[in-house]
Amino acid sequence: MRRLVLERRSQTPLALTLASPLLAVALTLLSAALIFAVMGHDPLRALHIYFVLPLSDAWGLQEVAVKATPLVLIAVGLSLCYRSNNWNIGAEGQYVAGALAGTWVAIATHGQPHGPWVLPAMLLAGMVGGALYGLIPAVLKTRYRANEILTSLMLVYIAVLLLDWLVRGPWMDPQGFNMPQTVVFEPEATVPLLLEGGRLNLGTVLMLVVVALTTLLVLRTLKGFEITLVGEAPRAARFAGFSEKRLTWLVFAIAGGLAGLAGTLEAAGTVRQLQPEFAVGYGFTAIIVAFLGRLNPVGCLIAGVFLAITFIGGENAQIMLQLPLDATRVLQGLLLFFVLACDTLLLYRPRLVRSSTA
């Protein structure tokens, strides 16, 4: 009698590494078509609305870029954590913490004489706020050996509840008709638009700069080599004199800082105020982006654009097909499932072996 086992590969073929995310996307599209058919919709039309229609006009392209900006920024930071074998699951909380820090600057200067320094100060505060929030699970891991998956995830709920309390209490707009929201940011505290008639702003340019700088960090610097080595061969990294503790602090700080930057850019560039619904799950979706992008900054850029298309396509499907927003979350969940499944085939080779009989 034969049984199927997974045998660890001695090395992973490059072709399989490149094909894995493409196979995951193809399986996701096939599964989506089946789901649409079961729901009584034309699969080809539904796929067209989800994945083609968002790219068919200038407005759709701008919205895709706007959605991709926070996803890519957060995913690039997460990719550094995962490369170093640090499992940061709390980017959503770091995203909110950064937005709160940046908003504090906007509210503190609201209605007072100020100059062009306000926006840079907001962005810096957002990065510092996100980085400090990201350092909490890092310190708990290195000092008390606490599991960073649990601590970073639990900190998400603290940040979201803090956001809810602030916008319903101390930061609530006194002239906002009792709506739970802050004041609308002044022009000096908002991210400049790149094109009139849309929401595309300077944040997308900053995101591209971050992708370029992170690519150089990973591929061309000793610190990038250290991040990879600690993740893949921690014992060899210790022999080389690299400190796993300091590196854990560094990657969590970078990931938190980039998530905080994304939160501040979203608050000051897209929403232009804070509301309880500000936390929309970018931090969790960015985990899919990081793995689909093979933990590579350029790959995260491509994957972030793809996930952004699903967001815009999901909004189109709500209008044109009356599909619920949860359908988009199902597609994103399927994508993560297939990415992880295909990654398993990167590490293990399926093999039929003969079972021993008693």
C-alpha positions in Angstrom: 0.0 0.0 0.0 1.3 3.4 -0.9 0.9 6.8 0.8 1.7 10.4 -0.1 4.4 12.1 1.9 6.2 15.4 1.7 9.9 15.1 1.4 12.0 18.2 2.1 13.9 19.5 -0.9 17.7 20.0 -0.6 17.3 23.1 -2.7 14.5 25.0 -4.4 14.6 25.4 -8.2 14.5 29.0 -9.3 11.8 28.3 -11.9 9.5 26.9 -9.2 10.2 30.0 -7.0 9.1 32.3 -9.9 6.1 30.1 -10.9 4.7 29.7 -7.4 3.0 33.1 -7.0 1.7 32.9 -10.6 0.2 29.5 -9.9 -1.4 30.9 -6.7 -3.0 33.7 -8.7 -4.2 31.4 -11.4 -5.8 29.0 -8.8 -7.4 32.0 -7.1 -9.0 33.2 -10.4 -10.2 29.7 -11.1 -11.8 29.4 -7.7 -13.3 32.9 -8.0 -14.9 31.8 -11.3 -16.4 28.8 -9.7 -17.8 30.8 -6.8 -19.3 33.4 -9.1 -20.9 30.6 -11.2 -22.4 29.0 -8.0 -23.8 32.4 -7.0 -25.6 32.7 -10.4 -23.3 35.2 -12.1 -21.5 34.9 -15.4 -18.0 34.0 -14.3 -16.2 35.8 -17.2 -18.2 39.0 -16.7 -17.6 38.9 -12.9 -13.8 38.4 -13.4 -13.8 41.3 -15.9 -15.5 43.5 -13.4 -13.1 42.5 -10.6 -9.8 42.5 -12.5 -10.1 44.4 -15.8 -12.6 47.2 -15.2 -10.4 48.9 -12.5 -7.7 49.4 -15.1 -10.0 50.6 -17.9 -10.0 54.4 -17.2 -7.9 57.1 -15.6 -10.0 57.3 -12.4 -9.7 53.6 -11.8 -5.9 53.6 -12.3 -5.6 56.5 -9.8 -7.7 54.6 -7.3 -5.6 51.5 -7.7 -2.5 53.5 -7.0 -4.1 55.1 -3.9 -5.1 51.6 -2.6 -1.7 50.1 -3.4 0.3 52.8 -1.6 -0.4 51.7 2.0 -0.5 48.0 1.1 3.0 48.2 -0.4 4.5 50.3 2.3 3.3 48.0 5.0 4.2 44.8 3.1 7.8 46.0 2.4 8.3 46.4 6.2 6.7 43.1 6.9 8.9 41.4 4.3 12.0 42.4 6.3 10.5 40.9 9.5 9.6 37.7 7.7 13.0 37.5 6.0 14.6 37.6 9.5 12.2 34.9 10.9 10.3 37.5 13.0 6.5 37.0 12.6 5.0 40.5 12.9 1.2 40.0 12.5 0.4 43.4 14.1 1.0 45.8 11.2 -2.6 47.0 11.4 -2.0 48.3 14.9 1.2 49.9 13.9 -0.6 51.5 11.0 -3.2 53.0 13.4 -0.6 54.0 15.9 1.3 56.0 13.2 -1.9 57.6 12.1 -2.7 58.7 15.6 0.8 60.2 16.1 0.5 62.1 12.8 -3.0 63.2 13.6 -1.9 64.5 17.0 0.4 67.0 15.2 -2.4 68.0 12.8 -4.8 68.6 15.7 -2.2 70.4 17.8 -1.5 72.9 15.0 -5.1 73.2 13.8 -6.3 76.8 13.7 -2.9 78.2 14.6 -0.3 80.1 12.5 2.1 77.5 11.0 4.1 76.9 7.9 5.0 74.1 5.5 6.8 72.2 8.2 3.5 70.7 9.5 3.2 67.9 7.0 6.9 66.7 7.3 6.4 66.8 11.1 3.2 64.7 10.8 5.0 62.1 8.6 8.0 62.0 11.0 5.6 61.6 14.0 3.7 58.8 12.2 6.9 56.9 11.5 8.2 57.3 15.1 4.8 56.4 16.5 4.5 53.2 14.3 8.1 52.3 15.1 7.7 52.6 18.8 4.5 50.6 18.7 6.3 47.9 16.6 9.1 47.7 19.1 6.8 46.6 21.9 6.5 43.0 20.6 10.2 43.0 19.7 11.2 43.9 23.2 8.7 41.4 24.7 10.2 38.7 22.5 13.9 39.4 23.1 13.5 40.2 26.8 10.8 37.8 28.0 10.6 35.3 25.1 7.0 36.2 24.5 5.6 35.0 21.2 5.6 37.9 18.8 2.7 36.5 16.8 0.4 36.8 19.8 1.7 40.1 21.2 1.7 41.9 17.9 -1.8 40.7 17.1 -3.2 41.7 20.5 -1.7 45.1 20.2 -3.9 45.7 17.1 -7.0 45.7 19.3 -5.5 48.1 21.7 -4.6 50.6 18.9 -8.0 50.3 17.3 -9.9 50.8 20.6 -7.7 53.8 21.3 -8.6 55.2 18.0 -12.3 54.7 18.7 -12.0 56.4 22.1 -10.1 59.4 20.8 -12.4 60.2 17.9 -15.5 59.8 20.1 -14.0 61.7 23.0 -11.0 64.1 23.3 -10.4 64.5 19.5 -14.0 64.7 18.3 -14.8 67.7 16.2 -16.9 70.0 18.3 -18.6 71.3 15.2 -19.1 67.9 13.6 -22.8 67.4 14.6 -21.7 64.9 17.2 -20.3 62.6 14.6 -17.3 60.4 15.8 -14.6 62.1 13.8 -11.8 64.6 14.1 -11.6 68.0 12.5 -10.8 68.0 8.8 -7.1 68.6 8.4 -6.0 72.1 7.2 -4.4 72.3 3.8 -0.9 72.5 5.3 -1.5 69.2 7.0 -2.6 67.3 3.9 -0.6 65.5 1.3 -0.5 67.4 -2.0 -2.4 65.9 -4.9 -0.5 64.9 -8.0 -3.5 65.2 -10.4 -6.7 67.2 -10.3 -10.0 65.4 -10.3 -8.7 62.4 -8.3 -7.1 61.2 -5.1 -3.7 60.3 -6.3 -1.2 62.1 -4.1 2.5 62.5 -3.2 2.2 59.4 -1.0 2.5 57.2 -4.0 5.8 58.8 -4.9 7.1 58.3 -1.4 6.0 54.6 -1.6 8.1 54.1 -4.8 11.1 55.8 -3.1 10.7 53.4 -0.1 10.6 50.4 -2.5 13.8 51.5 -4.2 15.7 52.2 -1.0 14.6 48.9 0.6 15.6 47.0 -2.6 19.1 48.5 -2.2 19.1 47.6 1.5 18.2 44.0 0.8 20.5 43.4 -2.2 23.4 45.7 -1.8 24.2 46.2 1.9 25.7 44.2 4.7 22.6 44.8 6.8 20.4 43.2 4.1 22.7 40.2 4.1 22.4 40.0 7.9 18.6 40.1 7.7 18.6 37.2 5.3 21.2 35.2 7.1 19.6 35.5 10.5 16.4 34.2 9.0 17.8 31.3 7.0 20.7 30.3 9.2 20.6 31.8 12.7 23.5 29.6 14.0 25.8 30.8 11.1 24.7 34.4 11.8 25.8 34.0 15.5 29.2 32.7 14.4 29.5 35.7 12.0 29.0 38.0 15.0 25.5 39.2 14.1 23.2 40.0 17.0 19.7 38.4 16.6 18.4 40.6 19.4 19.4 43.9 17.8 18.2 42.8 14.4 14.8 41.9 15.8 14.5 45.4 17.2 15.6 46.9 13.9 13.2 45.0 11.6 10.3 45.5 13.9 11.1 49.3 14.1 11.4 49.5 10.3 8.2 47.6 9.8 6.3 49.7 12.4 7.8 52.9 11.0 6.7 52.1 7.4 3.2 51.0 8.7 3.0 54.3 10.6 4.0 56.2 7.6 1.3 54.4 5.6 -1.2 55.3 8.3 -0.3 59.0 8.3 -0.3 59.2 4.5 -3.8 57.6 4.5 -5.1 60.0 7.2 -3.5 63.1 5.7 -3.7 62.2 2.0 -6.9 60.2 1.4 -9.3 60.5 4.4 -8.0 63.9 5.7 -9.4 63.2 9.1 -9.7 60.2 11.5 -12.9 58.2 11.9 -13.6 54.9 13.7 -13.6 53.1 10.3 -10.1 54.2 9.6 -8.7 50.7 10.3 -9.9 48.9 7.2 -7.5 45.9 7.3 -4.6 47.1 5.3 -2.2 45.7 7.8 -3.6 42.2 7.5 -4.0 42.3 3.7 -0.3 43.4 3.5 0.6 40.0 4.9 -0.8 38.5 1.7 1.1 41.1 -0.3 4.4 40.3 1.4 4.2 36.6 0.7 2.8 36.9 -2.8 5.7 39.3 -3.5 8.2 36.6 -2.3 9.4 38.9 0.5 11.0 41.1 -2.1 10.3 44.9 -2.2 9.7 45.0 -6.0 7.6 41.8 -5.7 5.6 43.6 -3.0 5.0 46.5 -5.3 3.6 44.1 -8.0 1.5 42.1 -5.5 0.3 45.3 -3.9 -1.1 46.6 -7.2 -2.8 43.2 -7.7 -4.5 43.3 -4.3 -5.5 46.9 -4.8 -7.2 45.9 -8.0 -9.3 43.4 -6.0 -10.4 46.2 -3.7 -11.5 48.5 -6.5 -13.0 45.5 -8.4 -14.9 44.5 -5.3 -16.4 48.0 -5.0 -17.4 47.7 -8.7 -18.9 44.3 -8.1 -21.0 45.7 -5.2 -22.6 48.2 -7.6 -22.9 46.2 -10.8 -23.5 42.6 -9.4 -24.8 43.4 -6.0 -22.1 41.2 -4.5 -21.3 41.8 -0.8 -18.0 43.2 0.2 -17.2 39.9 2.0 -16.8 38.4 -1.5 -13.6 40.4 -1.9 -12.4 39.2 1.5 -13.1 35.6 0.4 -11.0 36.1 -2.7 -8.1 37.6 -0.7 -8.3 34.7 1.8 -8.2 32.2 -1.1 -5.2 34.0 -2.5 -3.4 33.7 0.9 -4.3 30.0 1.1 -3.0 29.2 -2.4 0.2 31.3 -1.8 0.9 29.2 1.4 0.0 26.0 -0.4 2.3 26.7 -3.3 5.1 27.8 -0.9 4.8 24.3 0.7 5.7 22.8 -2.7 8.7 25.0 -2.8 10.1 23.5 0.4 8.7 19.9 0.0 8.5 17.4 -2.8 5.4 15.2 -3.0 6.3 11.5 -3.1 4.6 8.2 -3.0 6.2 5.7 -0.6 5.3 2.1 0.2 3.8 1.7 3.7 5.3 -1.0 5.9 3.0 -3.8 6.9 3.0 -5.5 10.2 
